[in-house]
Amino acid sequence: MAKIVSSYCTKVIGENRIFKDTIRVYRDALSLLIRIVESEWDTGLGEFYAKSTLKAQRTVELLVHASRTSVAKYPEFDKQFYKYPSYLRRSTISEALGAVSSYRAAVSHWESAGRKGKEPKLQTSRSAMPTFYKDNMYEDNGDGTALLKLYHKNDWVWVKVLLRKQDTDYIREHWGEVSGSAPKLVKRNRRYALCFAFEETVAYGTKPLTDQTILAVDLGINTDAVCSVMRPDGTVLARKFIDFPSEKDRLNTQLGRARRGQRENGHRGGNRHMKKAVRINEDLSKKIAPAIVRYAVSVGADIIVMEHLDFIGQKPKHKSSGSTCGEIATFRKSSCIRPAAMEFMCVSSTHETPAGWLSMVLAK
């Protein structure tokens, strides 16, 4: 058995300014809580967090929020953020605990490595987005609209927002029977959206490894994808080249214009064309992934093997004029993995394919 977590965002129609005050208040509260958590970390809060995140969250909540039976050690939080929703307060505390924990871990790693490089710094100002917990801050009306509790005109009020119909219909079709998580506010291409997460359980089959058919995928630069059908002993049964020449031609055109703009106007000269290139590349990755899955279905593959592209912390050895194309291709490779996994799962569930076929491996 395995758990698959999928996410999908629904765009908010016609609302671009109403979230600004809520985001500002949330980030200010997060900044204050990060400073409070950092000051209390060595007094036992760090030990609580290592044992139980829930206990650490409750401890911080008692420090900043007064109740009938307790007095807050830091009353400035309640004074500065009056009527701050309780679920949002706990979510902000969890975010602050995670930020301080990551900072302490980075400092510990820096010290163990001989204090090489710059010392890590705790960033209190973060570009974080709030989460709207159900019933307390979010209610789905079922007609393509939702109620959100937002900070508007110096008060927390319920505001009705319109969600894009295509997104709500997609969620209802694919995850109608799955309980989604609380939506998180995200901003993409200067538009706001609510991002939901859905968790499903998948059962793997018991087909012997020696009887499985493997589809090995090599994501390249000149050719979008090379798919090789193999047996476990290495015998290649078939091979297919997946390529989208028209999309790649548009991509190369925008990259050439971006380079020309940088030569003529500096490093910011080609920003507009580079943004177009990124969008074309993202669309190309969404076309490559279904093509890989369709071929896997046609050959009866049991497993898809894709290369594991983990370049975190690594620097390129040589910076050449073609490095931009390499970075774009690397981004495309990484972007293909998740859509391919999702398409693999959806096609399997639609065509009643055996559960053992539902598996992907990332190989180095």
N, C-alpha and C positions, 0 to 999 in steps of 0.2 A: 504494500500500500504506500502511496505517495500523495503528498498534498501539493496542489498547484494553485498558486495565488495569481490571479489576473486582475488587471486594473483597466478602467475605462473612464474617460472624462466626458462630461456633458457640458457643452458650451452654454453660458448664460447670455441670453439675447437682450441687447439694448441697455445693458447696465455696465458702465465703465468707471463711473465716479462714486457710486454709492458704497463701494468697498474700501475706499481710501482711508476713511476715518477708522474703520474697524482694524485694518492692517496696521495703521500707525499706533493705535492703542495696544494692540497685541504685541508689536515689536518693542514698544516702550516697557510693557510689563515683563516681557522676556529678558530684556536688558537688565532691569532691576533684579529679577529673580536670579539671574546668572551671577551677579555680584554678591547677592545674599548667600547663594549656595557655595560659592568659592570661599567666602569668609567663614562658613560653618563646616567646610569639608573636613578639616583636621580635628574638629571637636567630636568626631564620632559619626558624622553624616556619611563619610566615605565608607566606613565599615558597614553601616546600614544598607547602603546602595549595593555593596558587594554581596550581601546576603539576600536582600529582598528589595527590589525596586519599589514595590508597593509600600513597604514600611518607610523607605526614604521619602517617598512622595507625601505620605501622611505626616511625617515629621516636619517637612518644609511647610506644609499647609498650616500646621499649628503655629509655626514661627511667624507667618505673615498674615494669617486670617484669624480675627477674633471671633469667639462664639460666646454663648451664654455661660459656659463653664470654664473658658480659658481666655487668657489675655495674650495678644500677639506681641512677640519680641520686636518685630519690625512693623509698627502700626502705619508707617508711611505707605505701605502697599494698599491698604483699604482706603486711606485718605486720597491717594492719587488715582486709584482705579475703583471708584464707587460703583456698586451694583455689577461688578465683574462677574459674569456667569460662572457657576460653580464647576461645571464640567470643563469649561474653557480654562479655568484657573488650574485645574489638575493637569490638563494637557500642557499648559505652559510650564508648569513645574517639571513635568517629565522631560520636556524639551531642554530646560535649563540643567537638569541633572545629567542628561546625556552629553550636553556641551561641555560641562565641567569635567565629566568622567573622561571624555576624549582628550581634553586638554591635559589632564593629569597623566594619562597614558602616554601622550606625546612627549611630555617632559621627562617621564621615566625612561622612555626609549632614548631620548637625546642624551640623558646622563649616562646610561649604560653604554652608549656608543662613544664615550669619551668627550662629550660636549663639542662635537664637531658641527660646524655650521651655526646658523642663527638659532637662538633659544626660542622655542615655541611661545606664542603669546595667546592669551585668552581674548577672543573676540566677543565683546558684549553686544555689539551692534550687528545683527544678523538679518538676512533677507528671508525670514521665515514666514510661513503662511498659516493661518488658523485652521483648525479642524472643527466642523460643525457636528456635534454629537446629537444623535436622534432624540427627539422629544424635548431636550433641553435647549437646543439651538437649531434643529432642523426638523421639518415635517414635510413629507411628500403628500401632495394633494391628489395624486393619481391622474391628473388631467394635463400633465406636461408643465405644471407649475409647482413651486415649492416655497415654503415659508422659512426664512432664515432670520435668526436674531442677530441684528447688526447694531453697531454704535452709530447712531444718527441723531444729529441735533442735541448732542450732549446727553444722550440717554440710550439705553439698550432697548430696542423695539423690534417687533416682528415685521419683516418686509417681504412682500410677495415678489418672486422673480420668475421669469419665463425661461424654460430650458428648451434647447433645440430638439425638435420632434424626432429627427433622425437618430439622435443619440439615445433618447428615452425608448424609442422603438427597438433599437439594437439591444439595449440592456434587457428589455422585457422579453425579447426573442431568445437570447442566448443565456441569460442568467435570471430568468423569471422565477425559477424555483430555488435559487441560491440566495441566501441572506447576505447582503452587502455590508461592508463596513461603513463607518461614519465618513461622510464626504470631506475631502480636504480641498481647500481653495488653492487653485494654481492659476498662473498667468502665462499664456502662450500667445506670441504674436500680438501683443498688446490687447488681448482679450482674456476675460476671466472665464474659468470653468470649474466645475465641481468634479473631483476625481474620486471614484469609488473603487474599492478592492473587493474581489470575490474569491473565496477559498473553496476548492473542490477536492475531492478525494478520488484518486485513480488507482485501480488495482492492476498490478503487473501480472502477466501470464507466466506459465511455468514451462514454456517452450525451451528445450535444451539449447545451449549456446552453439553447439556444433551444427544445429539445423537452422539457425537464423540467417537471414539475408541482410547484408549490411549495405547501406548507401553512404559512401564516403564523399564528402563535399569539400572542394577546395575553392575558396572565394579569392579571386585574383583581381588584378588591375586591368590587364588587356581583355581577359574573358571574365564575365561577371561570376560565373560558377561552373566548375567542372565536376560532374556527378559520376561516380564510379560505383557500379553494383558489384559487390564482392562477397565471397564466402569467407568464413572464419579462418580458413587455411591460406588466404591471400589470393585465391583465384579470382580474376576479374571476369565477370560475366557480360557486362555491358558498360558503355560509357556515353555520356551525353554532355554537350556544351550548351550552356544557357547564356544568352547574350541579348542585350537590348541596345542595338547600335544607335538608334535615333535619340534615345535619352542620353546616352554617353556623348553624342555629338553636341547636344545642347549644353551638357555639363562642361565639356572642354571649351566651348565657346565662352561661357561665363567665366571660367577660370582664366582664359586668355585675356579677357577684358579686365578682370580684377588685377592681373599682373601688370597690364599696361597702365591702369590707373595708379597703381602704386609707384611705378617708375616715374610717372609724370607729376604726381601730386603728393608723394610721401606714403607712409604706411596706412593712412586712412583713405587713400584715394579710391581704392576698389571695394570699399565696404558694401556698397549697394549690390554689386555683381557677386560678391562673395556670399551674401545672404541668399541670393537667388540660387547660387550653386549648391548651398547647403540644403535648400528646399527641394531642388531637383534630385539631389543625392538621396534624401530621405524618401522621396517618392519612388526612386529606383530600387531602394532596399525593400519597399513594400511590394514591388512587383517580382523581385527575385525570390523572396521567401515562398509565396504560393506556387511559383513555378517549380521550386525544389520539391515541395510537398506533393504536387500533382504527379511528378515523375516517380516519387517514392511509392505513391498509391498504384501507379501503373505497373511497376515491377514487383509489387508485393513485398516491399522492404519491411523488415522487423525493427530496424533501428537506424537512425541517422547519426552520423559522426561528423562533427564540424570542429575546426581548429579553435583552440582557446586563445583569444587575443587579450592578454593581460599585460598592458604596458604601463601600469601605474608605477610611478617613481623612476621610470627609465627615460633617458634622454637620447635623442638621435645621435648616432656616431658622426654623421656627415650631414650638413645643412646645404642642400643644393637647390637649384631652381625647380627641380621636380618634386621637392619635398611636400608642396601643397597637394599635389595629386596623390602622393602616398598617404598623407593625413586624411584626405577625403575618402580614399579607398578603405583605410583602416576603420573610419567611422561607419562606412557602409557595411563592412563585415560585421562589426559589432551590432549594427541596427538590424541585420538580417536574422540574427540568432533568435531573438524573442518573437518576432512575427512568425518565423518558421515553426517554433514550438507551439505557438497558439494555433496556427493553421493545422498543424499535425494533430492537435487534440480535437479541434472542431471537426475536421474531416473524418477522424476515427469515430467520433460519437455519432456523426450523421449517417455514415455508411455501415454502422454496426461492425466495425473491424474488431478483431480480437484484442483484448486489453493488453496482451503482451506486445503488441505492435506500438504501443504508446510509450516510446522511450527515445531520448536523445542523449548523446554523449558529447562532451566538449573535450577534445584531445589536443595536447600540445604537440 
